[in-house]
Structures are given as structure tokens and as C-alpha cells.
Amino acid sequence: MDWRHLSASDARAAWATLREWVEWFTVRYNIPISVVPSCWWKHGALVEELSALHIAHVASFDSSDTGYGPIGWHERLAQAQSRLQRAGSGCTREHNELKPRSWDGATDEVEWDAWIDQSHAW
């Protein structure tokens, strides 16, 4: 899901679908709250991981699949476990607000412009 480019109406439907799937997924696979906390939707990286897993799950169990989808889904889930753990860490009893990274004032615009003018001129 490309969350950045969703309209407000599309976002509401996408969030509802993802929430339903996350709640099913965490129960079905007994995912601990330390991995997917109840405030999962407040963690951007966790939303992206869960969204990607949801899309992979849907594709893997599509009726047009040749039979490798379900095992592929479980392989993808195994690969995602450590990323899920990192993305949702720190919130088991209550949401701990993380300070998001900001680019405000981080880039010297004069230096940036000079770099892009010269970066291709080897």
C-alpha cells in the first residue's frame, strides 16, 4: 500500500482492511504484543511492514496461485520477523511516542545545489 498517495476516502477503507487483517494475523499466528503492540497503527515502520505482509498474504492465497503461494507467504513472514520486532518495540503496556526524524533545516541548500551541479561531472 502506498500510504503517502492515498486520498482521504481511500485511506479510510485501506486502514479498515489492514486493521481487520492485523487483528486476524496477530491472533492466528500468536504474535506477541511486544512485536505488534495495540498501538501498531501509530508506528509508521510497523504499518509499512504489516501492510507489505498483508499484500503478500492476499497474493499468496489468491485462487490463481499455482500452489507455491502459501509456503512463499510463510517464508516472507519468517524474513519479516526481526523487522517487525524492531518496528514495534517499546510499546507493550502503553504507547511510547517516538520522536520522528525531521529534515527541517538539516540540509544546507547552497551546499546541496553545488553538489547536484557537480555530482555528475566526473
ROKEKOL-922024 format. One line per 2 residues: number of its first residue (from 1); for each residue x, y, z of N, C-alpha, C. Coordinates in Angstrom, 3 decimals, always signed. Atoms other than C-alpha are relative to their C-alpha. Layout:
# residues N
NUM	X,Y,Z,X,Y,Z,X,Y,Z ~ ... .
# end
This chain:
# residues 122
1	+0.842,-1.165,+0.000,+0.000,+0.000,+0.000,+0.894,+1.237,+0.000 ~ -0.747,-1.256,+0.057,+1.351,+3.400,-0.928,-0.762,+1.036,+0.825 .
3	+0.746,-0.838,-0.932,+0.087,+5.258,+2.132,+0.144,+1.488,-0.291 ~ -0.239,-1.432,+0.252,+1.619,+8.578,+1.064,-0.945,+0.591,-1.023 .
5	+0.759,-0.549,+1.118,-0.541,+8.920,-2.011,-1.485,-0.363,+0.028 ~ +1.416,+0.342,-0.090,-3.946,+7.732,-0.767,-0.847,+1.240,+0.245 .
7	+0.960,-1.062,-0.311,-6.909,+10.060,-0.839,-0.604,-0.307,+1.368 ~ +0.600,+0.194,-1.323,-8.770,+10.535,+2.434,-1.012,-1.141,-0.008 .
9	+1.019,+1.063,+0.051,-11.620,+8.265,+1.345,+0.638,-1.365,-0.233 ~ -0.691,+1.275,+0.219,-9.276,+5.554,+0.042,+0.766,-0.424,+1.253 .
11	-0.752,+0.314,-1.211,-7.212,+5.784,+3.231,-0.909,-0.635,+1.047 ~ +0.924,+0.551,-0.994,-10.240,+5.106,+5.434,-0.282,-1.478,-0.295 .
13	+0.271,+1.394,+0.369,-11.054,+1.912,+3.533,+1.248,-0.869,+0.152 ~ -1.246,+0.760,-0.106,-7.401,+0.818,+3.413,+0.343,-0.275,+1.455 .
15	-0.272,+0.189,-1.424,-6.981,+1.348,+7.164,-0.927,-1.057,+0.592 ~ +0.958,+0.979,-0.529,-10.121,-0.646,+7.921,+0.380,-1.414,-0.426 .
17	-0.408,+1.313,+0.510,-8.949,-3.526,+5.731,+1.261,-0.480,+0.700 ~ -1.243,+0.392,-0.659,-5.467,-3.502,+7.241,-0.250,-0.343,+1.465 .
19	+0.284,+0.284,-1.406,-6.813,-3.353,+10.790,-0.623,-1.382,+0.168 ~ +0.648,+1.314,-0.071,-9.066,-6.340,+10.199,+1.028,-1.110,-0.195 .
21	-1.009,+1.024,+0.272,-6.144,-8.303,+8.756,+1.005,-0.101,+1.150 ~ -0.969,+0.008,-1.102,-3.701,-7.288,+11.541,-0.585,-0.708,+1.210 .
23	+0.620,+0.654,-1.150,-6.151,-8.367,+14.205,-0.116,-1.502,-0.227 ~ +0.044,+1.427,+0.320,-6.662,-11.720,+12.447,+1.406,-0.601,+0.069 .
25	-1.375,+0.485,+0.091,-2.934,-12.161,+11.787,+0.638,-0.198,+1.368 ~ -0.653,+0.091,-1.307,-1.799,-11.455,+15.337,-0.595,-1.103,+0.866 .
27	+0.632,+1.100,-0.740,-4.308,-13.939,+16.779,+0.378,-1.334,-0.633 ~ -0.268,+1.259,+0.706,-3.797,-16.626,+14.139,+1.436,-0.481,+0.205 .
29	-1.417,+0.352,-0.107,+0.000,-16.538,+14.399,+0.567,+0.260,+1.404 ~ -0.390,-0.221,-1.391,+0.076,-15.741,+18.138,+1.187,+0.961,+0.101 .
31	-1.046,-1.016,+0.007,+2.173,-12.635,+17.561,-0.056,+0.762,+1.325 ~ +0.034,-0.672,-1.296,+3.157,-11.200,+20.949,-0.181,+1.511,-0.123 .
33	+0.218,-1.439,-0.038,+2.200,-7.668,+21.906,+1.321,+0.758,-0.066 ~ -1.318,-0.643,+0.091,+5.928,-6.910,+22.150,+0.457,+0.142,-1.454 .
35	-0.336,-0.084,+1.427,+6.116,-7.454,+18.377,-0.989,+0.912,-0.721 ~ +1.034,-0.855,+0.589,+2.817,-5.906,+17.282,-0.859,+0.519,+1.152 .
37	+0.762,-0.557,-1.121,+1.573,-3.669,+20.091,-1.369,+0.494,-0.463 ~ +1.354,-0.474,+0.315,-2.015,-2.470,+20.277,+0.002,+1.345,-0.714 .
39	-0.118,-1.310,+0.661,-0.828,+0.940,+19.072,+0.777,-0.108,-1.319 ~ -0.782,+0.258,+1.222,+0.705,-0.586,+15.902,-0.214,+1.073,-1.056 .
41	+0.344,-0.968,+1.032,-1.051,+1.982,+13.727,+0.663,+1.354,+0.211 ~ -0.719,-1.248,-0.278,+0.954,+4.790,+15.385,+1.482,-0.106,-0.340 .
43	-1.406,+0.243,+0.324,+4.276,+3.297,+14.231,+0.129,-0.174,-1.516 ~ -0.077,+0.006,+1.464,+4.975,+4.155,+10.595,+0.716,-1.211,-0.577 .
45	-0.756,+1.142,+0.538,+7.597,+1.469,+10.035,-0.766,-1.299,+0.190 ~ +0.787,+1.204,-0.253,+5.344,-1.158,+11.586,-1.194,-0.067,-0.947 .
47	+1.096,-0.050,+0.971,+2.429,-0.048,+9.416,+0.495,-0.466,-1.363 ~ -0.543,+0.397,+1.303,+4.631,-0.444,+6.341,+0.276,-1.497,-0.053 .
49	-0.276,+1.444,-0.047,+5.777,-3.943,+7.396,-1.289,-0.811,-0.040 ~ +1.257,+0.736,-0.048,+2.275,-5.107,+8.241,-0.768,+0.132,-1.307 .
51	+0.666,-0.214,+1.282,+0.889,-3.591,+5.072,+0.614,-0.881,-1.087 ~ -0.679,+0.845,+0.987,+3.508,-5.386,+2.979,-0.335,-1.474,+0.227 .
53	+0.365,+1.388,-0.297,+2.788,-8.666,+4.757,-1.440,-0.291,-0.398 ~ +1.401,+0.184,+0.382,-0.926,-8.182,+4.214,-0.136,-0.197,-1.512 .
55	+0.066,+0.110,+1.460,-0.466,-7.637,+0.484,+0.598,-1.332,-0.461 ~ -0.608,+1.290,+0.345,+1.847,-10.667,+0.289,-0.929,-1.151,+0.351 .
57	+0.942,+1.042,-0.415,-0.709,-12.746,+2.171,-1.145,-0.129,-1.001 ~ +1.102,+0.008,+0.969,-3.522,-11.760,-0.168,+0.451,-0.636,-1.317 .
59	-0.512,+0.541,+1.267,-1.385,-12.525,-3.239,+0.330,-1.487,+0.119 ~ -0.436,+1.385,-0.186,-0.083,-15.801,-1.798,-1.158,-0.982,+0.071 .
61	+1.153,+0.882,-0.124,-3.549,-17.194,-1.192,-1.055,+0.283,-1.069 ~ +0.894,-0.267,+1.117,-5.088,-15.980,-4.434,-0.336,-1.302,-0.715 .
63	+0.430,+1.236,+0.670,-7.071,-18.606,-6.329,+0.805,-0.297,-1.259 ~ -0.804,+0.229,+1.204,-4.801,-18.142,-9.360,+1.406,-0.493,+0.324 .
65	-1.323,+0.469,-0.408,-1.733,-19.199,-7.341,+0.196,-1.451,-0.452 ~ -0.306,+1.354,+0.484,-0.011,-22.324,-8.645,+0.298,-0.988,+1.121 .
67	-0.220,+0.900,-1.122,+0.468,-23.762,-5.163,+1.192,+0.346,+0.857 ~ -1.177,-0.387,-0.767,+3.664,-22.110,-4.012,-0.251,+1.216,+0.894 .
69	+0.304,-1.210,-0.751,+1.991,-19.033,-2.536,+0.013,-0.168,+1.504 ~ +0.021,+0.143,-1.461,+1.294,-20.351,+0.953,+1.390,-0.201,+0.612 .
71	-1.345,+0.179,-0.550,+4.872,-21.539,+1.510,+0.808,+1.286,-0.186 ~ -0.661,-1.284,+0.228,+6.118,-18.278,-0.007,-0.403,+1.016,+1.056 .
73	+0.476,-0.896,-1.050,+3.956,-16.376,+2.469,+0.737,-0.266,+1.311 ~ -0.664,+0.329,-1.263,+5.477,-18.237,+5.399,+1.494,+0.315,-0.043 .
75	-1.404,-0.403,+0.136,+8.983,-17.639,+4.063,+0.139,+1.505,+0.174 ~ -0.030,-1.468,-0.148,+8.237,-13.921,+3.789,-0.253,+0.406,+1.446 .
77	+0.277,-0.296,-1.399,+6.796,-13.909,+7.300,+1.250,-0.237,+0.849 ~ -1.224,+0.294,-0.756,+9.964,-15.534,+8.662,+1.043,+1.097,-0.221 .
79	-0.955,-1.068,+0.295,+12.076,-12.887,+6.918,-0.392,+1.313,+0.671 ~ +0.486,-1.265,-0.548,+9.924,-10.095,+8.324,+0.032,+0.047,+1.525 .
81	+0.108,+0.048,-1.463,+10.011,-11.222,+11.971,+0.911,+1.005,+0.708 ~ -0.914,-0.921,-0.699,+13.096,-9.236,+13.008,-0.354,+1.455,-0.297 .
83	+0.411,-1.371,+0.320,+11.882,-6.128,+11.177,-1.247,+0.388,+0.785 ~ +1.194,-0.259,-0.797,+8.503,-6.415,+12.897,+0.382,+0.306,+1.447 .
85	-0.440,-0.171,-1.384,+10.233,-6.742,+16.257,+0.585,+1.390,+0.222 ~ -0.619,-1.329,-0.129,+12.303,-3.588,+15.691,-1.023,+1.117,-0.160 .
87	+0.932,-1.076,+0.334,+9.458,-1.549,+14.240,-0.998,+0.276,+1.118 ~ +1.005,-0.199,-1.040,+7.057,-2.091,+17.137,+0.543,-0.036,+1.404 .
89	-0.580,+0.145,-1.338,+9.483,-2.310,+20.015,-0.267,+1.213,+0.872 ~ +0.143,-1.076,-0.965,+8.969,-0.282,+23.139,-1.409,+0.268,+0.472 .
91	+1.388,-0.263,-0.388,+5.186,-0.354,+23.390,-0.693,-1.311,+0.358 ~ +0.724,+1.197,-0.398,+3.773,-3.212,+25.415,-1.193,+0.328,+0.895 .
93	+1.114,-0.364,-0.888,+1.603,-1.532,+28.041,-0.706,+1.278,-0.465 ~ +0.564,-1.255,+0.486,+1.105,+1.920,+26.556,+0.872,+0.494,-1.131 .
95	-0.749,-0.524,+1.143,+2.188,+3.853,+23.515,+1.093,+0.941,+0.478 ~ -1.130,-0.892,-0.273,+5.610,+5.444,+23.833,+0.304,+0.749,-1.282 .
97	-0.171,-0.828,+1.191,+5.761,+8.278,+21.366,+1.472,+0.111,-0.366 ~ -1.357,-0.155,+0.505,+8.903,+8.150,+19.292,+0.110,+1.354,-0.672 .
99	-0.209,-1.276,+0.678,+10.356,+11.420,+18.113,+0.388,-0.317,-1.440 ~ -0.315,+0.303,+1.397,+10.205,+11.184,+14.336,+1.181,+0.818,-0.498 .
101	-1.108,-0.710,+0.622,+13.220,+12.131,+12.317,-0.557,+1.158,-0.812 ~ +0.430,-1.167,+0.757,+12.949,+15.534,+10.734,+1.147,+0.490,-0.874 .
103	-0.986,-0.572,+0.915,+14.740,+17.067,+7.766,-0.029,+1.523,+0.034 ~ +0.099,-1.458,-0.092,+13.753,+20.627,+8.700,+1.356,+0.590,+0.379 .
105	-1.256,-0.687,-0.250,+16.918,+22.694,+8.451,+1.235,-0.891,-0.014 ~ -1.135,+0.934,-0.050,+19.142,+19.616,+8.123,+0.925,+0.122,-1.216 .
107	-0.793,-0.067,+1.221,+20.333,+20.281,+4.586,+0.354,+1.442,-0.322 ~ -0.468,-1.309,+0.444,+22.428,+23.259,+3.619,-0.338,+0.097,-1.488 .
109	+0.508,-0.076,+1.376,+20.633,+24.271,+0.406,+1.061,+0.466,-0.995 ~ -1.074,-0.464,+0.876,+23.653,+26.088,-1.059,+0.945,-1.163,-0.298 .
111	-0.868,+1.165,+0.175,+25.842,+23.036,-0.495,-0.684,-1.062,-0.866 ~ +0.770,+0.969,+0.788,+23.099,+20.788,-1.931,+0.009,+0.388,-1.478 .
113	+0.026,-0.450,+1.396,+22.780,+22.885,-5.082,+1.367,-0.156,-0.659 ~ -1.351,+0.168,+0.543,+26.564,+22.883,-5.558,+0.289,-1.477,-0.267 .
115	-0.232,+1.441,+0.154,+26.646,+19.110,-5.080,-0.709,-0.543,-1.246 ~ +0.718,+0.566,+1.142,+23.935,+18.335,-7.628,+0.507,+0.571,-1.313 .
117	-0.596,-0.549,+1.221,+25.609,+20.658,-10.132,+1.288,-0.726,-0.363 ~ -1.323,+0.636,+0.239,+28.931,+18.784,-9.734,-0.007,-1.523,+0.082 .
119	-0.023,+1.445,-0.274,+27.942,+15.213,-8.797,+0.065,-0.855,-1.245 ~ +0.015,+0.773,+1.251,+27.534,+14.090,-12.404,+1.225,+0.313,-0.891 .
121	-1.081,-0.496,+0.865,+30.642,+15.839,-13.755,+1.332,-0.693,+0.342 ~ -1.244,+0.747,-0.295,+33.298,+13.153,-13.310,+1.000,+0.306,-1.036 .
# end
